[in-house]
């Protein structure tokens, strides 16, 4: 559903239900930083008048949340229907027009404070900021917030993300996030021929230069610096010889840094020019790729992919084999049909085979980084969390723990950057301090302030952990008339009534203050305090999780055990509620009888029908809105809830009125709003009612004209004795249905007219709708709900079916032909036989022979050669086959490996009768090897069907699945080879393996 909001006030004007969205396309792109939403809808509906005037549309995001767009263009066309074509762009692009930022310098600022400067005075606020460290940024020309935010993201090496939050019927916040990367690595790998639809590699050499002349900015006196930078290695690759001297000639260009710094030094100009030349000495390699979105294909839900995600690409058909890492650069999707999504890749990184083999080293480094992130930071105050009367100071110290042990006690391993937030939670950009311990004075705190410390790992340039603390500044009252000193008492509680009163603010939502008390001993009576919210501990939900709440009063009966239908039984899984979540229920109550009182309670439900009572709430008797907040039990034995209204003292049943029921996440009861499902249903009901009203009006007009014609026909029939009355022995003629014959009980009828054709219909009762049993339309098409039976039949056209049976063993299922055995097993499906056809190799083995000065020998031997293993395991020592020789043996061994660096183990011949050739191979640890499956016995990489490297520590069964392509039922020959390089291990490494099985199959 699309919500339309007022371009100035954000109030909801109307909404467009799914059935009124003819077409739509949401496009996001990292390449041009554009985000648009286009859709086609009807131009003659109630919402159509709002599709313009710079109004906004809010659409659901792909997973959770919403995205906001501003309508820029709207046009109408009239073909089969009156349609409106609407083009909208992301609302954050209006930041370009939000204000003008004057030239200035922001010295030593964090990412958070810089974003605050950019968004100050706009409708956007800083959100999730992952940047670390501080930067100094100069604004040399007038700019706008959007351009400045892009500069900030570039400066910190982060990416911009914009999002909006709603409370169900209104935008409540617009946030600018700076994140390390939009999207994530979800383990998605794509291969050509599977989900990689296309891949194109383009090398461009038109922008190659081997030398640059760097030109500095123009000075006031008209002069400018010049430097010459050359790359001799690039000259050897790209230079052409002078026709006279024969010396290689440079490819020249000029370079002017984009700066107005007239004080630039020659060394700085040279540094910038050298950096630029590095970008121009190599050819530019670009890739264009498109992949298929498989998430909505049944059984492939784990193939999830989102905008900005990183994927890995493998294409061994390239020469050399191609290994790439890329991101989802552009995404186009439909908000109404999840299966309609197209993604395009960009930001490619190419890896060589050697680099792929070193991936495990980077994985180890990633593990170290993850361990480093497992830091927990606490902030301790030397003078407590409360100042009194604006006096005093305290030292705040950040203590960092790793796996429960304190680290960096002297504050030298990490950088500590402190930020301050005022009593409303807004960052104070003018305040920041550094160091493991800082001093805070009372005059820095206006009633209340929060301090956070970013723990930064300099080598990683990342924020590893964040610690927080809140300090309160309270004031005693003035002395009494008798000169006696007065005191201020401070307490914390869970609600405005003082429930759960304590001396610590941890986990509490309300601050209690009692002024001008004559004793320093604080009271334990909540009534002695004035309570106000502690906003740091507020968790606001907003969305109504209860479907079916109304604004109209409804009467409920309070019995001995209360009334359990304020909110009926609901499963947690149906409302995205989890064990441990905080949840609040609220409703408006009225007409509570005099002398009676009730309270709200949760019943936490188990699947066996039992429940746990949660009634730690207060009784009330006055009319108005009342709420109760609690926490879902942590144990997963509880799977649902119901909310009960319970009496304080029961003498007999009585009734009360309730309305505006609301169930929401969080610990704050917000104003009532309907559940989004109720809003959409209400809209649908109103639309259907309007449609019925329109039909009724049209039928009434048509029926009047029809009645006149019917009266004339009736007079003629009466005069000629053909038929007496409109209804004769079950025969009826209506303006709506045409000629109708009905059975006496009114449950079966036949309808004939020139629009529908011929229809036999049935219904369960006289109040039920009619259902078609047999239908012949005016184009000769037939549909039926029962069985088609007959002795013989002939079809001259095409016969299609999704399900069916042909005898006992042949059937159609989901459009695929299956052969079923007598025991129920499926032996063939979709044209493919479910067999694993064993493939047998040469006998004796087609194996590369080892060779030494004493003569030839078998390379891979059951039980091993110079070293021993079990006789059912093949073994060989690398040095005896790769020319390096063996330790302790004074004999020359020759290198018998082929151009692949591999030896043939066995050759296999088979009829290509299935799609995949599978090698079930068991490797034992102790050596690093590569496996090759080659067409014939070739050693050309162009003939390689499969390649994989198995690390030294790898052991166990591996299945190498070779895609042979579409079966052609011709004889094929392949050779299985094992190889290695000298750099992969010592010459005495012992290669051990078993080839357990080789077979053909259509099913992996």
N, C-alpha and C positions, 0 to 999 in steps of 0.2 A: 504494500500500500504506500502511496505517495501522499505526504502531507504538504499542503500549500500554506505558507505563513506570510503575514504582512511584511513587506519590505522595510517598514519603519518600526513597527511595534513588536514584531515576532509573534503576534497573536495568530492562532490557527484560523484560517479563512474557510478551508474546506479540505477534502481529501479525495483521492482518486483510488478506487478499489481495483484489484487485480483484473477483474473482468472488463474494466474500462481502459486498460493499458493495451493498446494494439501492438506496439513494438517499443523497444527501449534498448539503449546501449550506454553502459557506464565505462568510460575509458580513463586509464591512468598511465602516465608515462614518466619514467625517470630521465629520459633523454631530453625532453623539452620542458619538464616540470609543469606539465599541464594536466588538468583533471576536468573532464566534462561529463555531462549527462544529457543525452538526447532521448526524447520519447515521442510517440505518436499516440494521441487519444482523441476522443470525440469532442467536436467543437460546439455541440448543442446541448451540453449538460449544465447542471447548476454550477459546477466548478469552473466551467470554461471561461467565465468573465474574469477570473483571477489569474489567468495564464499570461501575465505581462506586468507592466508597471513596476519592473524591478522587484517583484515579489520573489519569494524563495520557495524551494521545494526541499523536503527532507526525505531521504530514501534510506532503507535499511542497508547497513554495511554487509560485507560478505559473511562474516561470522557473528559478531555482536556489535551493538551500537548503531550509530547513524552517521550519515554524511549529508552536508548541507551545500546547496547550489543556488546560484542567483540566476533567474531567468533573464537571458539577454535577447533572445529572438523568439518570436512566436508567429507562425503563419497558418493560414487555413486553406485547405483544398477541398474541392467537392467533386468526388468521383462516385464510387459506390455509396459513400456516406460522407457527411460533413466532418472532416478530420482536422485536427490541430497538430502541427509539427512544432515541437518546443526544443530549443537549444539552451542549455544552462551551463555555467562554468562554476567551479568551486568558489565558495564564498570567501575563502581566505585570500583570493586574488584581489579582493577589494582593499587589502592592506596597501596596495599600490596607491590608493587614493585617500588613505586614512589621515595622513598628515605629511608635512614636509620636515625632514630632519636637517637642521643647519650644519654647516661644516664645524667640526669640533674634534676633540681628542678624548677618548676614554682610556685612562691610564690604569694598567694592572687590574683588569676586571675579570671576574669569573664568567663562565658562559651564562649562568643564571642571571647575573646582574645585567649583562649585555642584552639578553632577551627582554628583561624588564624595561630597559631603556627603549628598545625598539617598539614594544607593545604598549607602553604607557600612553594613556589617552585614547586607546582604541578599544574595541569590544573583545579583543583577544588578550589572554593572560599566559604567563609561562606555565608549562605543564611538566612533563617528565624531561629532565635535563641530565644527560649522561656524561656531559663534558667534564674534564678535569683540568686543573691548572689555571693560570691566569694569562691574559693577553692584553696588549696595548693596541688599540685600533684607532686609526686616524680617518676621519671623514673629510675628504678634501673638497668635494662638491656636494651641493644639495642632493639629497636622495630621499627615498621613501622607506617605510618599515619593511616591506616585502624584500626589497633589494638588500637592505641592511641585514635582515635575517639570513639571507642566502650567503652574504659575506661572513657572518658569524659561523654558520655551519661549515663553510670552507676552511675558515681559520682554525677551528677545533677538529676538523676531520670528521664531522658528523653529518647526518642527513636530517632534513626537515620533515616533520609529520604533523599534520593538522587534524584535529578531531573536535567533535561537539558532543556535549552531554545533555540529556533531556530528562524531564521528570514525568514523561508520559504524554504531556500535551503542550510543552513549551521548552525551548532551548534554555538551559540553565547555565551553560558555560561553554566557552570556546577556548581551546588550548593549543599552544604551540609547543611541540615536543622536539627536542634535539636528541636523536638516538644514534647509536653506533652504526646501525644498519636497519633500514626498513626491510621487513621480512626476516627469514632465518634459514638455516640449513636443516631440512627435515629428513635427510637421508635419501633424497630423491635422485636416482641415477637414470639416465635415459640412454637408449641405444638406437642406432639407425636400424630401421626395419621393424621396430617395436613401437615406441612412443616418440621417437625423433623423426618428424615428418620430412624435414629437409635440413641440409647443412651446406653452406657455401663458404669457401675460403678464398679471400681476395688479397693479393699482395700488391701494394702500391709503392712505386719508387719515384713518383713525380716530385716529391718534396724532399729529396735527399741532397744534403750539402756537406762538404768536408771542411769548410772554413767559413768563418763569419767575421764581419767587421761590426763591432759593437759601437753604437753611437749614444752618448749620454744626452741628457736634456739640454735644450738651448739655455745658455746663460744670459744674464741681462746685458753683458757686453758683446753678445753675438757669437761667442765661442762655444765649443762643446768638446767633451772628451771623446777620444777614439781609441779603441784597442783592437788588436788582431788576435784571433783565436783559431788554431788549426788542430786537426785530428789526423795524425800521420797513419794510424791504422786504418781509418776510413779511407784515406787517400789511396792506400794499397788496394782496397776493395773496389773503389768506384772511379778512381782517377783514370784518365786517358793520356797516353804519351803525347808530348809535344812533337809535331811532325819534323821539326828541325833538330832539337836537342835530345829528344827521346825521353825527357824527364816527365814524370806524371804531373798533370795539371789539376789544381783544386777546382771543386765546384763551389762558387762563391755566392754569398747573399749578405744582406745587412740585417742588423737587429737593433731595435730601439726599445728598451724597457719601458713599460707603461707606468711612468712616475714623473712627478714634477720636482723631484728633489735636486735642486741646483747645487747642493753641497756634496753630491755623490763623489766618492773617491774613485781613483783608477782601479784599485784592487776590487772594490765593490762592483764596478762595471764589468771587470774581467770575470768575476765570479758568476754574475748573472748571464753573461754571454756564453761562458762554458756550459752552464746548466742548459741553456737553450740549444747549444750545438749537440749536446747529448741526445736531445729529442729528435734530431734531424739526420743523424748519421746512419740510421738503419731504415730498412723498408718498413712501411706500415702494413701490418697484417690485420685484416678485418674479417669477421665472420657474420653470416646472416643465418639464423636458425629459427625454426618453428617447431614446437612440440605439442602433442595432444594432451588435453586435460582428461584424465581417466578417473577422477575422483567419483563421478556419478555413474560409472559403469558398475553394475552389480558384481560384488566380490572384489572390487579394487578400490574400496573406500580409503585404504591406506595410502593411495597415490595422491594425497592432498598437496596442492601447490597454491601459493598465494603471491600477490604482487610484491616484488622485491626479494623473493626467496632466491637462495642459491641452489643450483643444480649442477650435477657433474655429467659430462658427456663422454662416451666412449665409442669410437668408430675405428675398428681395426682394419677396415677396408682401405683407409688412407695409407699412403706410403711416404714416410713411416707412419705406424699407427698413431692415431690422434687422440690425445687426452686433454679435455678442456674443463674449465670451471666457468660457469656463466650465471647471470642473474636474470630473473624475470623482469625485463626492462619495460615492457608495455603489456597491459592487460585490458581486454575488452570483455565485458560480461553482461548478462541480462539479470535484472533483479527479480524477474518473475519465473525464469526457467534456468535452474542452476546448471543444466547440461550445456547451455549455450555460453561457452567461454573460450576465448582465444588468447594465447600468450605468445609473446615474441621475446627472444633472448638478446642480451647485450652484455657489456662489460666482461668480455671473454678474457680468460687467462689460459695460455697454452703451456702444457707440460711435456717434456721429453719422457721417454721411457725410464731414463735414469732418475729423473725427478720424481716420477711416480713411485719408483722403488724406495725413495727416501721419505715418502709420506709418513711412514711410521715414526720417523724422528720428530716431525712436526706434531704428530699425535701425542708423543711423549711431552713435548713442550706445552701443548694445550692442557694436558693433565696437570702439569705444574701450575699453569695459570689458574686452572679451576681450583686447585688446592689453595692458591694464594687468595682467591676470592672468598674462601670460607672463613673470613675474618669476622669477628663480632666485636663491636666497639661500644663501650659504656662511657658515660660522662659523669664524673663525680664532682660535687661542689664542696669546697672546704668549709663553707659557712651555711650549708643547708639550701633549701629551695625557696625561702621566703625572706625578703627584706621587710623591715618595719620602719615606718616614718621616713622613708627615703634616705636612710643612712646605711653606711657599711659597704663592704666589698667582699668578693669571694673569688677564689681561684678555681677555674674549671679545668679539669685534667682529663684527657682522653686516654683510656686504657684499652689496649688492643689485645684480643685473645685469638689464638689459632688452635683449634681442637682442644679448647679448654685451658690452654696454657698461655700465660701472658707473654707477649713478645714486644720488642722495641721499647724496652723500659727507659732507655736513654733518649728516645725520640730521634734517632739518626737514620733508621731504615725507611721511614715514610715521611712524606710532607703532610702537614696538618693545616688545613685552611678552614677557618671558622666563618659562618654566616649567621645573620640575625634576622628574626621574623617578629613583626610587631604583634600587638594583642589581637589583631584581626587575622594573623597568619600571613601577612603580606611581606615579601622580602624587603629588607632595608638595604638598598643598593649602596648607600654611602658608608656602610659599616662593614668592615672585614678585618680579621686578625689572623696571624699565623703562629704556629708553635704547638707543641704537645700540651703546654699549660698556658692559659691566658688569665688575665685579671678582668673581672667585670664589676663595675661599681653600681650602686643603687640609682644614681642619676641617669644611667643608661637604660632604665626600665620604666616604662609608663604603664603602670598597673600590672602588666604581664608581658613577658617576651620569651621567645623560644630561640635556642642557640643550637646550631648543627655544626658538626665538624666532618669534613671530607678527608678520608684517609687515602692518600694518593701514592701509588707505587711509581716512582719516577722512571724506572727502566721500562715499564709497560705503558706509562703515561695514561693510567686509568685510575678511576675512583674504585678502590677495593672494598670500602665499607663506609658507613655513615653512622655517627652517634648523635643523639639528641638529648636535650634537657630543657625544661621549662622553669623559669624563675618568676616569682610573684612579688610585687611591691605593694604592701598594704600600709595604711596610716591609722594611728590611734586617734581617738576623738580628743577634743579639747578638754582641759581640766574642769571639774565640776565647780559649783559656786563656792563650796567649802574648801576649794584648793586641793581636793583629793585627786590623785592620779587615776586616770581611766585607761582601760585596756581594750584592745580589739582581739576578738577570738576568731580563729580560722579553722574551718573543717571542710571535708570533701565528702560527697555522697553520690548515689546512683541516680537519684531523681530529685525533682523540685520539692519533694516532701521530706527529704533528708534520709531516705532509706539507705542502709548500708553505710552509715556515717563513719568516717575514719580520719586519721591525721595525715595520711599519705594521699597524694593525688593520683597515684598509679591506677589506671583503669576506671577512674571516676569521671562522671559527666557533669557534676555541679560543684560550684564553689560556694561555701557558706561563710558569711561574715556577720559578726555581731559587734557593734560599736559601743564605746562609752560604758564599758563594764567596770565595776569597782574592784574586781579581783582578777588576778592573772590566771586563776584556775578556770579552765574552759568547761563550759556546760556540755553534758551529753544528751541534752534534750534538743532534737531537731527544730522544735518550734521557736527556739531562742535565736535562730539564725535567719538571715535573708539569703535566699538561694538564687544563683545565676549560673547559666551554662558555662562549662569549660569546653570551648570549641575544639581544642586539640583532640579530645576524645569522642567527638561526634562522628557518627557513621550514618550517612543519609542514603536511603534506598530510593524512594520516590515511585517506582513502578508498582502498581497494584497487582499482586499475584493472584487475587481472588476473582475468579470469573463469575459474574452474576450479581454483583453488588448493584444497588439502585439508589436513586435520590428520593424515592418515595418511601414513606413509612410503611413498615410491615409489622404485624403483630406476632410476637412469639410468646409461648407459654412457659413460665418458670415453675418447674415441678420440684420434687424433693431432691432430685439429682441434677437440677438445673436444666438448661436447654443447650443441646450440643450442635445446634444448627446455625449459630451465628456465622461460623465458617465450617461447612461440612467436611467430611473426610477428604483429605488431599494427599496424594503421594508426593514425596520430595522430588522424585524424578520428573514429575509432570510440571513442576514450577521452578526447576533448576536450583533447588535448595539442597544444601549439603549438611552433613553432620558437623556440628561446631559453628554453623552460621548464627549470627544474631538476627532475630526477627521481631517485628513489632506488629501488633494487631490494634486497630482502633475502629470506633463506630460512634454514631450519634445516638444517644438514648433519651427517651422521654416517657411520660405517663407512668413513672414508677410509683406504685401506690404509697400512700402515706404510711410511714412506719416500716417500710421495707427497704432493703439495701442489697445490692448485688455486686459481684466482681467478675473480672475476666480471668479465665484460666486456660492453659494449653493442656491438651491430652496428647502425649507423644505415642504414636501407634506402632505396634509390632505386627508382623505378618500373621502371627497366630491368633490375632483378635484381642490380645491383652494390650494394656497401655499404661504409661507412667504419668501420674498427675503432677502438673507444674502450676501451683496456685499461689505463688509468693507475691500476690498483688494486693491492692487495697480495695475495700468496699466503698461504694458510692451510692448516693440516693438522689442526688440532684441531676436535673436534666442537663444535657450538653454532651460534648465529645470527650470520651474517655479512652485510654490506651493502656497497653501492658507490653513490656519488652522483656524478652527472655532469650536464652541460648539453646539451640537445638542440641540434644545430648550428643556427645562425641561418639558413643558406641553406634556401630552400623546395624545393630539389631533393631533400631528404630528407623522406620521407613516412611512414616507419614505423620499427619497431625490433624486435629480438629480443635476448634475453639468453642468453649462452653461458657455460658453465662450462668453463674452459680449464686444461689441465695445465701444471705448471711444467717437468717433464722427462718426455718420452714415451718409453717403451720398448715397451709393449704396452697393449692395452685393459684397463680395469678398471672396476668399478662402485662407486658410492657411493649413499647414501640421502639424499633431500631431502624436506622437507615445509614447510608454512606459507609458500609463496611469496607475496611481496607486491611490487607495483609501485605507487608513489605519487608524487604531486607533492611538491616540497620537498626540503630537504637533511637531514632527520632521518628515520631509520628507526624507525617507531613499531611497537608490538606488533601481531602478526598479527590481522587481522580478515578475514572473508570479504568478497568483493565483494557489494554490495547485490543484484545480479542472482542470485548464488549463494544468498543467504539466501531470496529469494522463490522460486527454483526448488526449494530444499530443502523449503520449506513446502508448495509445490504437490505435490511428490512424496509427502510424508507424508500430505497430505490425500487424494490419490488412492489411496494404499495402504490408508488406513483405510477408504475407501469400498469398495474391492475386498474387504477382509476382511469388512466387514459384509455385502456381497452374497453372498460365499461361504458365510457362516454361514446366511443366509436360504435360499440355494439348497439347502444340505445338509439343512436341516429339511424344506423343501418336497419335495425329491427322495425322501426316505424315504416320505412319505405317498403320493407319486405312484407309487413303485415297487410299493406294495401294490395300488393300483388297476390298474396295468399287468399285474401277475401274474394278477389275476382276469380281465382282458380277454384275456390270452394263453391262459389255460385255456379260455376260451369259444371263442376262434378255433381252437385245436387241436381241440377237440371237434367243431366245426361245419365245419372245413376251409376257413374263409374266408381266412386269411392265416397264413403260417408265419413266425414270428419278428418282432422289432421293425423290422428293416431288410429290406425286400423289394424287390429290383430298384431300389435308389436311393430308396425311400420310407422316411421315418423320422419318428417322433413323439417330440418332446422336451417336457419341462416348460417350458423356456425359450422355444422358438421355435414350438411347435405342430406343424402338418403341414408336412413339408419333403420336396421331391423334389430330388435332386442328380444332376448329371452325373457320369459315371464317373470323370473326372479330378479331381473335387472343386473345380473352379474356377467352376462356375455352379450356382446353386440357385434354387428357387422356394419361398417361405415363405408360408403362409396361417394366420392366426389371427384371433380375434374382437377383438383389441386393435389390431394394426397394419393388418390388411386383407390385401391381396395384393401381394407384393413379389418382383421378379426381381433377384437380386444376382450380382455378379461380383467375383473377386479375382485378383491377379497370381500368387500362389503359395499353397500350402496353409498357409503361416505368415502370410500377409498378412490384414489386416482386410477384411471384406465391404463393398462399395460398392453403393448402390442404383442400378439401371439403369432400372427401371420400378416405380412405386409407386402403388397405389390404396389410399387409406385408407378407414376405415369411414364417413366423411362424404361419400364420392363425389368427393374431390379426387384429381387425377392429377398425378404428376411423372415426368419421364423425362429420361435423360441423352443420348439420341441425337436423331435427326431424326424429325419427324412427317410422313408422306407419305400421300397419298391423292388420288383423282380429284376428289372434291368434298367439301364439308363445310358443315354448318349449325350456327351457334351462337345459342342463344336468349338468352344472357346477355352479359356484358361481356368483351371481348377486350383484354388488356393485354400490352405487350411493351416491353423496353428496347432491343433490337437486332433488326434484321431487314431483308430486302430484298424489294421488290415490283417485279419486272422489273429493267431495267438502270439506270433513272435515279431510282428512288424508293426511299428507305431510311429506317429508324429507327436513330438513334444517341443513346444516353443519354436515351431517352424523347422525342427531338425529331425531327420529320419533316423530311427534307432532300431537295432536288431536286439531282441531280448532272448536270452537263453532260458531253458526250462527252469533253472534254479533262480531266475530273477535277475541275474547279472546282465549288464549291458555290454555286448561284445562289439558293437559298432555304433558310433554317434557322429552325426554331421559328416558322413562320408569317410570317417577315419576309424580304423580298427584299433581296439584297445589291446594291443599285443606288444610285448617287448621281444623283438626278433634278435636272437643271439647272433653275433658276428664272430667268425672264427678267423684267426690269422694264419700266416704261413707256418708250415711244419716241415723242417725245423725253422726257427725264427729267422726273419729277415733282419739281421742285427749287424751294425757296424763292428768290425773286428778290431781289437786292440793290436798294437804293433810295437815291438821292442827289438833290440839288436839281436836277441835270440830267436825272433820270429813272431808270427801272429798268434793271438790268443783271443778267447771269448771275452767281450768287454763286460757285460753284465752276467754274473754267474750266480745261480742259486747257492746260498751259503756264503757268498763273498769270494774275494780273491786274496789279497794280502792280509785282509782282516776277515774274521769269521762272523757269521750271523746264522740264524736258523735256515735250514735247507729249503723252506717254503718261501723264503724272501730273497729277491734278487739283490746283489750287492756289488759295488765297485768302488775303488779308490780313485779320486779325481786325478792325482798326479800320474797314474799309470796310463791315462787316456788323453791328457791335454799337453804332454811334452815336458812337464815339470819334473817328472821322475818321482821316486819314492825315497823317503828318509831312511838312511841305513842300508840302502841297496845300491851298489855301484854298477848300475846298468842304465843304458840310455833308452828311454821310452819316447815314442814319437806321438805328436799331436794328430789324432785321427778325427777330430771334430770337423764338420763341414762349414760352409759359409755362414750358417746360423750360429756357429759355436755349439753344435749339438751332434748327438749320435743317434742313429736309428735303433730303436728297440724292437719294433715289429711292424710288418706291413699287413693291412687288412683289405680283403676283397669282399664286396657285397653288392646286391642289387638295390639300387636306390628306391626303396619302397615305402619309406617313412621320412618324416621331416627332420628328425633329430638323430644324430649319432652320439651316444653317451658312453664315456669312459669312466668306469668306477675304479678309482686309483687310490691306493693306500700308501701314504708317505710316512717314513719314520724320521724323527728329528736327527740333527747332526750335520745337515748340509743344506745349502741354498741352491736351488736348481730352477730351470725354466722348462716348461713342457710346450711342445709344438705339435700340431696336427697338420700335416702337409698333404696337398693334392699329389697323388702319385708318390714319388720318392724325392720330390724337388727340394732344393735348399734355397729357393728364391722366395723372399718375403711376400711377393705378389701372389704366391700360391699357398700362403699360409691360411688355413681355415680357423685355427684357434691358437691362442697364445696366453700363457699365464705364468707368473713367477711365484714360487713357493719359498717362503723365508726359511732360514735355518731352524727356527723353533717350531715351524709348522709340522704337525703330525696328525694322523687320522685319515679318514676317508674323504676324498674330494671327488665331486662329479663334474667332469668337463663336458659341457653340453654344446655340441657343434651343430649349428643351424645349416643344414644342407640345402635349404631352399625347397621349392615345390618338387615332389617326387616325379622322376621321369622314367622309372623302372628300367634303367640301364645299369650296366656294370660300372661300379666306381671302385677306385683304389686309393687308400690313404696310408700314410706312414706316421706312426707315433714316435716322436723324438724327445730326448732328454738332453739338456744343455746347461752350460754355465760359462762364466768368464773367470779369468785369473783373479780378478779383483773381488770375487764373491767368497773367498775363503782359502784356507791353507790347502796345500797340495795333498795333505793326508786326510782331508774331509772324506767321510765314508758315505756314499749314496746308497740308501736302502729303500726298497719299495715292493709293492705287490700290485699287479694288474688283476683286480678281482673279477671284472666282467666288462665286456664290450657289447652293446646292443643298440638296435634301432627302435625308435618309438615315435608316436605322434603326440604323446601326452607327457609333459614334464611334471 
